Amino acid sequence: MGIKGPDTVVHQTKILTTFGLTKSAIADRLEGFDRKFPRIKVVSRVKFPEIQVKLFADGTDEGEVQAQMEAATRWTHQKLGNKVISDSGESMEKVVGNLLRQNAANLALAESCTGGLIADLLTNVPGSSDYFVFSAVTYSNQLKIKILDVKARTLNRYGAVSEQTAKEMARGVQQVSRSTYGLSVSGIAGPGGATQDKPVGTVCIGLADANSVHGYRFKFRFENRWMYKHVFATAALDLLRRELLGIRR
């Protein structure tokens, strides 16, 4: 008579990358997870400016563990909506790069307050030469005018940190590079440079393609310049991600 050995324990992990929600907001949206999926553990971890939601499951029946994980992932994705940027733990820059490649599209950047950070993030991804073509870091208004064809009257009327200027920056870099998309950022990362109407944490983002150009304004509240630059860069990439997926704000 044979002796039955101990059952093999199966472990599974799922990582969802999110952007645009705080840890507390994620916890609120996932209220009831423990009751619905008592055999799966969920934790969130800040990987600024993204937050990863990790699901852990284990058991002795591989099929059952797999089914539970798939159900929990679907439920979590539904609760977090389009704030989920990846179901496999990928970063924003990797996700956007994959979408550009899938759409046979390329990208040019006009960065002011982020100082080339978006270009750095994108080009840290292997194979980014498939879709990244050009970057202009134009801090001065004179170079915004000379290189990106931003109109002096736009800068004089609205200022460098404005939706109008961001739109002209995006259109200018898209046209000069002949790229599918032009993406621009202009903002106030602090600690100085703020006004009553444009406090530290204000960023304006422009997104242009051959047929249209849009401008957006966001206001964030974080602790320091490094955090502002990274959240500005990620917010710009998120707008492009949504555009590539056809998600309307």
Number of C-alpha atoms within 10 A of each C-alpha: 3 4 5 6 6 7 9 10 10 15 13 14 14 19 19 23 24 29 23 18 16 14 16 10 12 19 16 11 16 17 12 11 16 12 9 12 16 10 15 20 15 20 12 18 12 13 12 12 20 22 23 25 22 18 19 16 20 19 17 13 12 15 11 13 20 17 11 17 22 13 14 21 18 12 16 20 19 14 16 17 12 15 19 22 23 19 16 13 19 16 22 24 23 19 18 23 27 18 18 22 16 11 12 11 16 23 25 27 28 33 28 24 25 26 18 18 18 24 24 12 17 21 17 11 14 10 13 20 13 15 24 21 16 19 20 20 19 22 16 10 16 13 14 26 18 12 15 21 17 25 16 15 10 15 17 10 11 12 15 23 21 24 22 22 28 33 25 26 35 29 28 25 29 27 19 14 17 17 21 19 25 31 31 34 34 27 29 26 25 18 12 9 11 15 9 6 7 15 19 23 24 22 30 25 31 29 27 28 18 13 7 10 17 17 20 17 16 13 14 14 12 12 10 13 17 12 17 25 24 19 23 29 27 23 20 21 23 20 20 23 21 15 13 15 12 9 11 7 7
